[in-house]
Every structure is written in structure tokens, then in C-alpha cells.
Amino acid sequence: MVYDVTIIGGGPAGLYAAFQAGLYGLKAQLLEASPTLGGKVVTYSERVIHDIGGQPSISGHQLIQNLQAQVQLYPLPLRTATLVTDVSYEATAAIYNVQTAETTYQTKALVLAIGGGMVRHKPWPLLAEQTYTNVSYVPQNPAAYHEQSVLLVGPGYNLMALAPHLIATAKEVHWIVAKRPFATEAEEQDFLTTYPQIDYQVQPILSYQQANGQLTAVTLANQQTVAVDTVVASFGYRRSLDTHTDWQLTPDQLATPLVQPIGQQVGTKIGVSLIANAFQEGTVAMATIAQQLHPTEKAPMVTTHNQDFDQINAAYWTAE
Ligand SMILES: Cc1cc2nc3c(=O)[nH]c(=O)nc-3n(C[C@H](O)[C@H](O)[C@H](O)COP(=O)(O)OP(=O)(O)OC[C@H]3O[C@@H](n4cnc5c(N)ncnc54)[C@H](O)[C@@H]3O)c2cc1C
């Protein structure tokens, strides 16, 4: 099977470009190295974004959910945990071979939406390689922690932002850090005075207990044992910028309308990389590729008039 277009990278740029591919009726797929979609936004999913047109305030988490819901209007595969290790061009067939650990995909066009490279969370050293179903490195919507004892572990700044949001829904919020994450003592004191409900402790965690694939309790250096339902760990992120430096594509093979770099990897004159720009770049990229592959076909109607959306429109007005 030869895809019309393969989108490499499942951050905001890639996800929105994938929706556009569906709109244009292209046979498309998206390949994302990480196990989760959302790109860099995953690293600040608890924060609220205010500069996306028509979306005055939206959390990173909700934005990722929305982008996924939008692309899922079309049945194109979103392959997570799929690192692209190489891309080469087969001139005789005019096809790009996209290499992953599992297989080689063939595609007529490429959208490169690899941002600043692959984003990987740093693991919680105490767990070593072990994983537990209730330990996550990506915070959920605070509502997901309803009536739970939540352990936040690690100095990550996103926990500082997440902890206050959890007070209203969680039964207990414990934030345990080995070292103080606040810049000054005054800042720390201010946080503790504002949020006395948060059990904030600067204590190394010495050990943990587990049962049935879940982490159930931790024991701190002061010998206190804290029972938990859910854990959010945050030890920062690593970005690997070298995911595409070894690809076999030559500059000539990249400089064609059939290969479209979009999103954060596209340098802007004023050095600003915004999600809103990425959306626009995805739209132009897909229009260009569709035009190259199917020059006689008309561009799709604007979405307000597009019959693809008839059912959704009917449901939308019924729900109002
Ligand atoms: C803390 C923070 C706050 C921000 N706040 C805002 C804001 O308020 N407003 C705003 O507009 N922007 C904001 N940004 C910037 C915004 O997040 C980026 O511009 C945006 O994420 C870029 O999207 P992208 O899809 O181009 O790249 P990314 O989000 O980096 O996604 C790229 C994806 O490609 C994947 N990938 C890379 N290499 C490969 C490979 N070889 N194979 C498969 N997959 C691969 C990566 O794993 C990643 O998921 C913020 C950024 C940060 C760090």
C-alpha cells in the first residue's frame, strides 16, 4: 500500500495537518515517536493557552483532546510509539520510503512536523524500568482525580501549576519533592499559605509498595507512609534533536512541494513558534500536496458547506 501522504510528528502541527489530509480525501497516516499524541503541549498540558484564535482560554490537555477528536473525523491511522528512523527517496517509483522499527512505509508525499525533535519525559529514578498503571507522567484533566488520593512527585514546574487545580476534586493532594522547587523561601511560603490543603513535603521517597500492577503507597525519609490512588510524576523532559539528522534524504529531495516542513521546525523571521502558525502551515502544506497529487481535483468546500460534516451539523444543532 502506498500512502498519498505521511505526516511525521503528532504535535499540534501534525495533528491538524492530518485533519486537513482527511478533508482533502488523501490516503494519509500520521507517525508519532512518543506513546502519546500532542507533542510539546504534553509537557504543559495543565497550563492554559490564550493565544489561539477563537479559543480564548484552553488547557493544553483540552487542546490535545480537541485536535484528536477533529482528526478522528477521518479514519486515518495515527500510529503512536512509531519513531521514524530514516526516510529515503526511490526516484524510479517517485516514492518515499519511511523507515520505522516495525516496517517501511511507502508514501508519495511527506509532511515533516517533527517540531524540536522527540519529547521524552525523564523517568522517576526510584521506579527504574518498572511501570505501574496508576503512575502517569502526563497530568490529566483535574476532574479525572475526583475523590482520589493523588501523589505528585518530583520538582517539575507543571506540578506547581497542577497541584492547586486538584484541591477541588481530589480527596487528598500530596506533593513530595526531594529538593525545594521554589526559587525563594518567600515564594514557597506564599504557596503554602495560599494552598494549605496541599500536603507539601521536602522529603526523599525511600521506597514504595505495589499491588496488582499499581503503586499503592510510598515511604518517606521521615518514615511516614502515604497511601495513594494515583501518581503524577514530573522530572522534566528531554528533547532529542537528532531524530532526522541521519535520514538519507538529500537537500534536493527535500526541496520539492511533495515534502512540506511545518510547525516549530520552520524557522520564522521573528523567531516565534506558535500553535496558530502551525495550523496555517498544515493547511497550506496539505493544499499544496493535494494539488500536486491530484491537479484536476477541486479543493474541498469550506467546512461550513462541506457534506462530510452533515451528520455532525445535525447532531450539533440537536444538542444545542
Ligand atoms: C512551556 C511552553 C509553553 C508554550 N506556550 C505556548 C502558547 O501559549 N501558545 C503557543 O502558540 N505556543 C506555545 N508554545 C509553543 C508550542 O507548544 C509549539 O510551537 C508547538 O508545540 C509546535 O508544534 P509542532 O507540532 O510543530 O512540534 P512539537 O509540539 O514539538 O511536536 C513534534 C512531534 O514530532 C514528534 N517527532 C519528532 N521526531 C520524530 C520522528 N523521527 N518520528 C516520529 N515522530 C517524531 C515528537 O515526538 C513530537 O510529538 C509553548 C511551548 C512551551 C515549551
The ligand as a Gaussian input file, in Angstrom:
#p B3LYP/6-31G(d) Opt

LIG

0 1
 C        6.269000      25.624000      28.102000
 C        5.759000      26.011000      26.729000
 C        4.672000      26.852000      26.626000
 C        4.184000      27.198000      25.362000
 N        3.095000      28.026000      25.271000
 C        2.574000      28.336000      24.053000
 C        1.430000      29.186000      23.940000
 O        0.900000      29.695000      24.934000
 N        0.946000      29.420000      22.685000
 C        1.510000      28.915000      21.543000
 O        1.020000      29.144000      20.444000
 N        2.621000      28.100000      21.641000
 C        3.157000      27.822000      22.846000
 N        4.284000      27.046000      22.929000
 C        4.909000      26.572000      21.683000
 C        4.145000      25.388000      21.098000
 O        3.977000      24.366000      22.058000
 C        4.921000      24.853000      19.889000
 O        5.010000      25.892000      18.941000
 C        4.194000      23.668000      19.270000
 O        4.124000      22.579000      20.167000
 C        4.904000      23.245000      17.995000
 O        4.158000      22.194000      17.461000
 P        4.807000      21.139000      16.462000
 O        3.730000      20.161000      16.176000
 O        5.466000      21.861000      15.366000
 O        6.016000      20.468000      17.287000
 P        6.004000      19.585000      18.605000
 O        4.924000      20.022000      19.513000
 O        7.409000      19.630000      19.088000
 O        5.644000      18.128000      18.084000
 C        6.569000      17.409000      17.284000
 C        6.272000      15.935000      17.412000
 O        7.064000      15.217000      16.473000
 C        7.496000      14.005000      17.072000
 N        8.704000      13.534000      16.381000
 C        9.916000      14.143000      16.328000
 N       10.779000      13.391000      15.618000
 C       10.082000      12.297000      15.199000
 C       10.420000      11.160000      14.435000
 N       11.638000      10.998000      13.902000
 N        9.467000      10.211000      14.216000
 C        8.210000      10.356000      14.725000
 N        7.837000      11.431000      15.467000
 C        8.767000      12.380000      15.698000
 C        7.777000      14.403000      18.518000
 O        7.774000      13.264000      19.372000
 C        6.633000      15.375000      18.799000
 O        5.495000      14.737000      19.345000
 C        4.803000      26.702000      24.183000
 C        5.902000      25.846000      24.301000
 C        6.392000      25.511000      25.554000
 C        7.579000      24.606000      25.640000

